[in-house]
Structure formats: structure tokens, C-alpha cells
Amino acid sequence: MRVTRHTIRFRARLQDRGGLDYADHRLNSMRLLYFDAFSGISGDMAVGALLALGVDVARMEDELRSLPLHGYRLRATERRVHGICGCRFEVEADEEVPAGSHNHRAFRDVRTMIEGGALRPAVKEKALAIFARLAEAESRVHGVAVDDITFHEIGAVDSIIDIVGTAIGLVELGVERVYVSALPLGSGTVGSQHGAIPIPAPATVELLKQFPVRFGDGTGEMVTPTGAAIVAALATPGEIVPTMRVEAVGYGAGTRTLTDRPNLLRALLGRTASPCASDEMVVLETNIDDSNPEIYDFVMDQLFAAGARDVWLAPVQMKKNRPGTLLRVLAEPVSRDVLAGIILRETSALGVRFFAVQRLILPREQVTVDTEFGPVPVKRSYAPDGSVNLAPEYEACRRLAHERDVPLKAIYQAALAAARQLR
């Protein structure tokens, strides 16, 4: 495998424009990547956009060498589309490799390949997450067990390189969170191993559940299964993007020429403008005035087990002056329907309201400290002014208090004292 000289010249021009310090992890600031996919997304466009942001293709090549893939070379060239300069990334097979060779690989084989390669742990994690989401989608479409899924076009060398290359690029840039715009899904049909299939492909539709999409926008395939898998595994669904300071912009060029728009994927790299990170959640709520209050403990347990981030009750005065209870649930948007189903099944509610909310989140981490009573997990968060908040894990403290027959507050104090020593 080798990188063409076109790649080296392209990288040099990027460096001449001014490099970015990707190792600069400022306190209370999260690095974000926003895919502005006005012309859709594919694996090669994603890699091209990351290279245009400044990822070193030679370093990417070195890491890809650890995979048992042969008979190809990488090519990254500058391409102007509608007057906009982008990067075209291609994986070219050597002439002696028969067309279609090695295009069929089972998910288990791809997983073994990635796990056995000398990739960085963060790269392995991202690449495996993409392939796992793709295998799950194919499993639902074809009714085959996940481990028995065989990738056809996506089992080819170029698709594997696109997926692993995307993971490498995100790690190189220090990206902590990925967002994506509403996706145009195109129209028509496309050829596949199984014959002609509608656009968007069935696996693409499965992968993009919960993501904002536009059916019929564009001609042909605008989002490939590889592009959809990258989005599904790594990006946050929802149309609300946190305010960010843009540090760099890169364009990945696609292969087709589109008549109504430039065939480019725009990637914006930056940091959160707020000292806190933010994300989009959904609040579900309902008013109840005719249920036995004893049920609420069970309902809350069910909601938390199904993925609710928080559940709370508040007294309300309802129609006909009846006292009632306002049940509210905070959750990720993808969990909305499951949680609403639990509320409607377990309570007397006849309906559930929901609305999107945004929240600010302090950077946090969990550490385990040793105390005279035993190990205690402690959550450590960082306030905007740089101060550190410490919170011992209640359940661990409670368990130790019972085991050692000491006051709960003694466990808390010992854990806090040990955690402060780590600062």
C-alpha cells in the first residue's frame, strides 16, 4: 500500500494554510465536529472531509497497515466542485487484483480483523461501533443473526478502509462529539448484490431511525449505507446543534456530478462556545389524578430500567379541583417511544406529552478511591470557574455502611477526603 504524491502535495497545502493544535484540550471545552451533509454522506466523503481538516494521510496509512488488507493504494487529491476546493479520497485496487475479489466478508471476520490489528483502542472502538450498527441493520432487513451477516459491497477493501479511516481521522482530530445536519435521502433505485433496491437502501433507512431526514431530496443515492452507519454509530440525532467556535472547515468530494448542488460533504471542527457541553433531550409528561400512589415506585423503576435519565413527581391541582400528580421523565430522544409505552401501560394515563429540551453538562469523570472502609467510586465534575465538585456514589457508600456497621456520613467523609488528595 502506498500514498500517491498527489496526497503529499495536498497535505502540504493544508499545512501552509495554518495548522491547528489538536492536542489542545482546554478545560471545560469540548471538541465538536459537525457534518453539514447538504449533498448526503458516504464513507469516502467522510474521510476526504477529515483529511481536508488537516488529518495526516501518511499517519492514517501507517495505522491502516496493521489490517490484513493488501493490493490497494490510497489517493487523496484536491478537487474543485462548483468553485469550492475539497479533498477527493480514493482507494485504488492494484490491476492484478481481480474485480470483486474479497468483497464478501462476514461481520465476525471483520470484527476479528479490527480487534487483531494494531489500531489505537479509540480507533478500534469507533470502527467496531460502525460495523456493529451496520450488522444490526442488515440483520433486521434480512432476518439473519448479526454474527451471520455477510457484508457484500461494504465487505470490500475500500469500504473497510473508509470506515476505519473515518475512525482514525476522528481520533486524530480529538473529536469528542459528532453532529450531523438533516440528511437528503435521494430517490430512484440502485444496484446491489441482491438486485435493484429502492433508494434509500433498506439498511440505510434502518440505520437512520431517529435522525432528521428528507425523503425525495436529490436524485440517486445521496446517503450510502457506509455513510449512514458512520452517522448512526457516532453522531448525535436531532436538529439542534450546540453553539460552537468554528476552528476549521473541510470539504470531502464525492464521485458523482450533481446538477442541483455541489457534491461535497462539509465538516466544521470547533469547540463548544459555552464552558459546558450541551445535548438534546426529550421530556415526557402526563397528569394523573385517578391512580393508586403506591404504583409510582414501580413505575419509576421501570422507567429507569428502560433508559430514563431522570424521573420526578410533582403535586398539581387539576380540573374539578382534584389533586393530582405530574409525572415527568427526562430521556434521550431515541428512548421516547419505549418510555411513553411504559407510562401508558403502567398508569391510568390516556396520553403522554413530549417536547425537546437542551441541557448544559459539566465535564465529568468517575474515579475510584481507597478508604479505610473499602473502595468508593467518586464522580468528579468541573465547574466553569475551574473548581471541582466531588460526589461519592451513594449505593457504594450505603453498601459499605451496612457491611462495616458505621454511619453513612463516615463513608462519605472518608471518600471525599481521599478524592481531594487526587486533585
C-alpha positions as CSV (number, residue, x, y, z in Angstrom):
1,M,0.0,0.0,0.0
2,R,1.3,3.5,-0.8
3,V,0.1,7.1,-0.8
4,T,0.4,8.9,-4.1
5,R,2.4,12.1,-4.5
6,H,-0.8,14.0,-5.0
7,T,-1.7,13.2,-1.4
8,I,1.6,14.6,-0.1
9,R,1.1,17.9,-2.1
10,F,-2.4,18.2,-0.8
11,R,-1.3,17.8,2.8
12,A,1.5,20.4,2.3
13,R,-1.0,23.0,1.1
14,L,-3.2,22.3,4.1
15,Q,-0.3,22.9,6.4
16,D,0.6,26.2,4.6
17,R,-2.9,27.5,5.5
18,G,-2.1,27.3,9.2
19,G,-2.2,24.2,11.4
20,L,-4.4,23.5,14.3
21,D,-3.2,22.3,17.7
22,Y,-5.3,19.2,18.0
23,A,-3.6,18.3,21.3
24,D,-5.0,21.4,22.9
25,H,-7.7,20.1,25.3
26,R,-8.7,23.2,27.2
27,L,-10.6,22.7,30.5
28,N,-14.3,22.8,30.2
29,S,-14.3,22.9,26.4
30,M,-15.4,20.0,24.2
31,R,-14.2,19.5,20.6
32,L,-17.1,19.1,18.2
33,L,-17.4,18.0,14.6
34,Y,-20.5,19.0,12.6
35,F,-21.2,17.2,9.3
36,D,-23.1,19.7,7.1
37,A,-24.4,17.0,4.7
38,F,-26.3,19.1,2.2
39,S,-25.4,16.5,-0.5
40,G,-25.6,13.5,1.7
41,I,-22.7,11.4,3.1
42,S,-20.6,8.4,2.1
43,G,-17.6,6.8,3.6
44,D,-15.1,8.3,1.1
45,M,-16.6,11.7,1.5
46,A,-16.3,11.5,5.3
47,V,-12.6,10.5,5.1
48,G,-12.0,13.3,2.5
49,A,-13.5,15.9,4.8
50,L,-11.4,14.8,7.7
51,L,-8.2,14.9,5.5
52,A,-9.2,18.4,4.4
53,L,-9.4,19.4,8.1
54,G,-5.8,18.5,8.5
55,V,-5.5,14.8,9.3
56,D,-2.2,13.5,8.1
57,V,-2.9,10.8,5.4
58,A,0.6,9.3,5.9
59,R,-0.2,8.7,9.6
60,M,-3.6,7.2,8.6
61,E,-1.7,4.9,6.1
62,D,0.7,3.7,8.8
63,E,-2.2,2.7,11.1
64,L,-4.2,1.0,8.3
65,R,-1.1,-1.2,7.5
66,S,-1.9,-3.2,10.7
67,L,-5.0,-4.6,9.0
68,P,-4.6,-7.7,6.8
69,L,-5.7,-5.9,3.6
70,H,-3.5,-5.9,0.5
71,G,-3.5,-5.0,-3.1
72,Y,-4.6,-1.4,-2.9
73,R,-3.2,2.1,-2.5
74,L,-4.6,5.4,-1.2
75,R,-5.1,8.5,-3.3
76,A,-6.1,11.9,-1.9
77,T,-6.3,14.8,-4.3
78,E,-7.6,18.4,-4.4
79,R,-10.8,18.7,-6.4
80,R,-12.8,21.9,-7.1
81,V,-16.6,21.4,-7.1
82,H,-18.7,24.5,-8.1
83,G,-15.6,26.6,-7.3
84,I,-15.2,25.1,-3.8
85,C,-11.9,23.3,-3.0
86,G,-12.4,19.8,-1.5
87,C,-10.5,16.6,-1.0
88,R,-11.3,13.5,-3.0
89,F,-10.3,10.3,-1.2
90,E,-10.0,7.1,-3.2
91,V,-8.9,3.5,-2.5
92,E,-7.4,2.2,-5.7
93,A,-7.0,-1.6,-6.2
94,D,-3.9,-2.9,-8.0
95,E,-4.5,-4.2,-11.5
96,E,-3.6,-7.7,-10.6
97,V,-6.4,-7.9,-8.0
98,P,-9.5,-9.5,-9.7
99,A,-12.5,-7.2,-9.8
100,G,-14.9,-8.1,-7.0
101,S,-12.2,-10.1,-5.1
102,H,-12.6,-10.1,-1.3
103,N,-15.9,-8.3,-1.5
104,H,-17.7,-10.7,0.8
105,R,-16.8,-10.8,4.5
106,A,-18.9,-11.9,7.4
107,F,-19.3,-9.4,10.3
108,R,-17.5,-11.8,12.6
109,D,-14.5,-11.8,10.3
110,V,-14.4,-8.0,10.0
111,R,-14.6,-7.8,13.8
112,T,-11.7,-10.2,14.2
113,M,-9.7,-8.3,11.7
114,I,-10.2,-5.0,13.5
115,E,-9.7,-6.4,17.0
116,G,-6.5,-8.1,15.9
117,G,-5.0,-5.1,14.2
118,A,-2.5,-2.7,15.9
119,L,-5.1,0.1,15.9
120,R,-5.4,2.5,18.8
121,P,-8.1,1.5,21.3
122,A,-10.2,4.6,20.5
123,V,-9.9,3.8,16.8
124,K,-11.0,0.2,17.3
125,E,-13.9,1.2,19.4
126,K,-15.3,3.6,16.8
127,A,-14.7,1.3,13.8
128,L,-16.3,-1.7,15.6
129,A,-19.3,0.5,16.6
130,I,-19.8,1.5,13.0
131,F,-19.7,-2.1,11.7
132,A,-21.9,-3.3,14.6
133,R,-24.6,-0.8,13.8
134,L,-24.4,-1.8,10.2
135,A,-24.6,-5.5,11.0
136,E,-27.6,-4.9,13.3
137,A,-29.4,-3.0,10.5
138,E,-28.7,-5.7,7.9
139,S,-29.9,-8.3,10.4
140,R,-33.3,-6.6,10.7
141,V,-33.6,-6.2,7.0
142,H,-32.7,-9.8,6.0
143,G,-33.8,-11.7,9.1
144,V,-30.4,-13.1,9.7
145,A,-28.5,-13.3,13.0
146,V,-26.0,-10.5,13.5
147,D,-22.9,-12.7,13.6
148,D,-24.0,-14.5,10.4
149,I,-24.4,-11.2,8.4
150,T,-22.2,-11.1,5.4
151,F,-21.2,-7.7,4.1
152,H,-21.1,-7.6,0.3
153,E,-20.2,-4.2,-1.1
154,I,-19.3,-3.0,2.4
155,G,-17.1,-6.0,2.8
156,A,-14.9,-4.7,0.1
157,V,-11.4,-3.3,0.9
158,D,-12.4,0.3,0.0
159,S,-15.4,0.3,2.4
160,I,-13.4,-1.2,5.2
161,I,-10.7,1.5,4.7
162,D,-13.4,4.2,4.6
163,I,-14.8,3.1,7.9
164,V,-11.5,2.6,9.7
165,G,-10.1,5.7,8.1
166,T,-13.0,7.8,9.5
167,A,-12.4,6.4,12.9
168,I,-8.7,7.3,12.6
169,G,-9.5,10.8,11.5
170,L,-11.8,11.5,14.3
171,V,-9.3,10.3,16.9
172,E,-6.5,12.3,15.2
173,L,-8.6,15.5,15.5
174,G,-9.5,14.8,19.1
175,V,-13.3,14.9,18.3
176,E,-15.4,14.2,21.4
177,R,-18.8,14.6,19.8
178,V,-20.2,14.4,16.3
179,Y,-23.4,16.1,15.0
180,V,-25.0,15.9,11.6
181,S,-27.5,18.0,9.7
182,A,-30.8,16.7,8.3
183,L,-29.9,14.2,5.6
184,P,-31.2,14.2,2.0
185,L,-32.1,10.6,1.1
186,G,-32.4,10.9,-2.7
187,S,-34.7,8.9,-5.0
188,G,-34.7,6.1,-7.6
189,T,-33.1,2.7,-7.4
190,V,-29.6,1.3,-7.0
191,G,-28.0,-2.0,-7.9
192,S,-26.9,-4.4,-5.2
193,Q,-25.8,-8.0,-4.7
194,H,-29.5,-8.9,-4.4
195,G,-30.6,-6.9,-7.5
196,A,-32.1,-3.5,-7.8
197,I,-33.3,-2.0,-4.5
198,P,-35.1,1.3,-3.7
199,I,-33.3,4.5,-2.7
200,P,-32.7,4.9,0.2
201,A,-31.5,1.4,0.7
202,P,-33.3,-0.6,3.3
203,A,-30.2,-0.8,5.6
204,T,-29.8,3.0,5.3
205,V,-33.4,3.6,6.4
206,E,-32.9,1.2,9.4
207,L,-29.7,3.0,10.4
208,L,-31.1,6.5,10.2
209,K,-34.1,5.9,12.6
210,Q,-34.4,8.9,15.0
211,F,-32.3,11.1,12.6
212,P,-33.8,14.0,10.7
213,V,-34.1,13.1,7.1
214,R,-35.7,14.4,3.9
215,F,-37.1,11.8,1.5
216,G,-37.1,12.6,-2.2
217,D,-34.4,15.3,-1.8
218,G,-31.9,14.7,-4.6
219,T,-31.5,12.2,-7.5
220,G,-29.9,8.9,-6.9
221,E,-28.3,7.7,-3.7
222,M,-27.3,10.6,-1.5
223,V,-26.6,8.6,1.7
224,T,-24.8,5.3,1.3
225,P,-25.1,2.5,3.9
226,T,-21.5,3.2,4.9
227,G,-22.3,6.9,5.4
228,A,-25.4,6.0,7.3
229,A,-23.5,3.6,9.5
230,I,-21.0,6.3,10.4
231,V,-23.7,8.7,11.3
232,A,-25.8,6.1,13.3
233,A,-22.8,4.9,15.3
234,L,-21.0,8.2,16.0
235,A,-23.3,11.2,15.6
236,T,-26.0,12.7,17.8
237,P,-29.5,12.6,16.4
238,G,-31.6,15.8,16.4
239,E,-31.5,19.1,14.6
240,I,-30.3,21.2,17.5
241,V,-26.5,21.8,17.4
242,P,-24.8,23.4,20.4
243,T,-23.2,26.8,19.8
244,M,-19.6,26.3,18.8
245,R,-16.5,28.3,17.9
246,V,-15.5,27.0,14.4
247,E,-11.8,26.4,14.2
248,A,-11.6,24.8,10.7
249,V,-13.7,23.8,7.8
250,G,-13.0,20.9,5.3
251,Y,-14.9,19.6,2.3
252,G,-14.9,15.9,1.2
253,A,-15.7,15.5,-2.5
254,G,-17.9,12.7,-3.9
255,T,-17.6,10.9,-7.2
256,R,-20.8,11.9,-8.9
257,T,-21.6,15.3,-10.5
258,L,-24.9,16.7,-9.2
259,T,-26.8,19.3,-11.2
260,D,-28.6,20.9,-8.3
261,R,-25.8,21.2,-5.7
262,P,-22.1,20.7,-5.2
263,N,-21.4,17.0,-4.3
264,L,-19.5,17.9,-1.2
265,L,-19.6,17.0,2.5
266,R,-18.8,20.0,4.7
267,A,-17.2,19.3,8.0
268,L,-16.9,22.0,10.7
269,L,-14.5,21.5,13.5
270,G,-14.7,23.6,16.7
271,R,-15.2,23.8,20.4
272,T,-18.3,24.5,22.4
273,A,-18.7,28.2,22.9
274,S,-20.1,27.5,26.4
275,P,-17.7,26.2,29.1
276,C,-20.3,23.4,29.4
277,A,-21.1,20.8,26.9
278,S,-24.7,20.5,25.8
279,D,-27.0,17.9,24.3
280,E,-30.6,17.5,23.2
281,M,-33.0,15.5,25.4
282,V,-36.8,14.9,25.5
283,V,-39.2,15.5,28.4
284,L,-42.3,13.2,28.6
285,E,-45.1,14.2,31.0
286,T,-48.6,13.4,31.9
287,N,-51.1,14.4,34.6
288,I,-52.7,11.6,36.7
289,D,-55.5,12.0,39.2
290,D,-57.0,8.6,39.5
291,S,-54.1,6.2,40.2
292,N,-53.1,4.5,43.5
293,P,-50.0,6.4,44.6
294,E,-48.4,3.1,45.5
295,I,-47.7,2.4,41.8
296,Y,-45.3,5.2,41.3
297,D,-42.3,3.5,42.9
298,F,-42.7,0.5,40.5
299,V,-43.3,2.9,37.5
300,M,-40.1,4.8,38.3
301,D,-38.1,1.6,38.5
302,Q,-39.5,0.5,35.1
303,L,-38.7,3.9,33.5
304,F,-35.1,3.9,34.8
305,A,-34.5,0.4,33.7
306,A,-35.7,1.4,30.2
307,G,-33.2,4.2,29.9
308,A,-34.7,7.3,31.6
309,R,-32.1,9.7,32.8
310,D,-34.4,11.2,35.5
311,V,-38.0,10.7,36.7
312,W,-39.8,13.0,39.1
313,L,-43.3,13.7,40.5
314,A,-44.9,16.9,41.5
315,P,-48.3,17.7,43.0
316,V,-50.8,19.6,40.8
317,Q,-54.4,20.8,41.2
318,M,-56.4,19.5,38.2
319,K,-59.8,20.1,36.7
320,K,-62.8,19.8,39.1
321,N,-60.4,20.8,41.8
322,R,-59.0,17.3,42.0
323,P,-55.5,16.9,43.5
324,G,-53.3,15.0,41.0
325,T,-49.7,14.1,40.2
326,L,-47.5,15.4,37.3
327,L,-45.2,12.6,36.2
328,R,-42.2,13.8,34.2
329,V,-39.4,11.8,32.5
330,L,-36.1,13.1,31.1
331,A,-34.5,10.9,28.4
332,E,-32.6,10.7,25.2
333,P,-34.9,11.2,22.1
334,V,-34.3,7.6,20.9
335,S,-35.9,6.3,24.1
336,R,-39.1,8.3,23.8
337,D,-41.5,5.7,22.4
338,V,-40.3,3.0,24.8
339,L,-40.7,5.2,27.8
340,A,-44.1,6.5,26.7
341,G,-45.3,2.9,26.3
342,I,-44.3,2.2,29.9
343,I,-46.2,5.2,31.2
344,L,-49.4,4.2,29.2
345,R,-49.1,0.6,30.3
346,E,-48.4,1.0,34.0
347,T,-50.5,4.1,34.8
348,S,-54.1,5.2,34.2
349,A,-52.8,8.0,31.8
350,L,-54.6,8.2,28.5
351,G,-51.9,10.2,26.8
352,V,-48.3,11.5,27.1
353,R,-47.0,14.9,26.1
354,F,-43.4,15.3,25.0
355,F,-41.1,18.2,24.0
356,A,-37.4,18.6,23.1
357,V,-35.1,20.4,25.6
358,Q,-31.4,21.2,25.6
359,R,-29.2,20.9,28.7
360,L,-25.8,22.1,29.7
361,I,-23.5,19.5,31.1
362,L,-20.4,19.9,33.2
363,P,-17.4,17.9,32.1
364,R,-17.2,14.9,34.5
365,E,-15.3,11.7,35.2
366,Q,-15.5,8.9,37.7
367,V,-12.6,7.8,39.8
368,T,-12.4,5.1,42.5
369,V,-10.7,6.0,45.7
370,D,-9.4,3.7,48.5
371,T,-10.7,4.4,52.0
372,E,-10.3,2.7,55.3
373,F,-13.7,1.1,54.7
374,G,-13.1,0.0,51.2
375,P,-13.0,1.4,47.6
376,V,-15.6,4.0,46.7
377,P,-16.4,5.4,43.2
378,V,-16.5,9.2,43.2
379,K,-17.9,11.4,40.5
380,R,-15.7,14.4,39.8
381,S,-17.1,17.3,37.7
382,Y,-15.6,20.7,36.7
383,A,-17.4,24.0,37.1
384,P,-16.9,26.8,34.6
385,D,-14.7,28.7,37.1
386,G,-12.3,25.7,37.2
387,S,-13.5,24.5,40.7
388,V,-14.0,20.7,41.2
389,N,-17.2,19.2,42.6
390,L,-17.0,15.8,44.2
391,A,-19.8,13.3,44.8
392,P,-19.3,9.8,46.2
393,E,-21.5,7.1,44.7
394,Y,-24.4,6.7,47.1
395,E,-25.1,3.0,46.6
396,A,-21.4,2.1,47.2
397,C,-21.3,4.2,50.4
398,R,-24.6,2.6,51.5
399,R,-23.3,-0.9,51.0
400,L,-20.1,-0.2,52.9
401,A,-22.0,1.4,55.8
402,H,-24.1,-1.8,56.2
403,E,-21.1,-4.1,55.8
404,R,-18.9,-2.2,58.2
405,D,-21.7,-1.1,60.6
406,V,-20.6,2.5,60.5
407,P,-22.5,5.7,59.8
408,L,-23.1,6.5,56.2
409,K,-21.7,10.0,56.7
410,A,-18.4,8.5,57.8
411,I,-18.1,6.7,54.5
412,Y,-18.9,9.9,52.6
413,Q,-16.3,11.9,54.5
414,A,-13.6,9.3,54.0
415,A,-14.4,9.1,50.3
416,L,-14.3,12.9,49.9
417,A,-11.0,13.2,51.8
418,A,-9.4,10.6,49.6
419,A,-10.8,12.2,46.4
420,R,-9.4,15.6,47.4
421,Q,-6.0,14.0,47.6
422,L,-6.2,13.1,43.9
423,R,-6.7,16.8,42.9
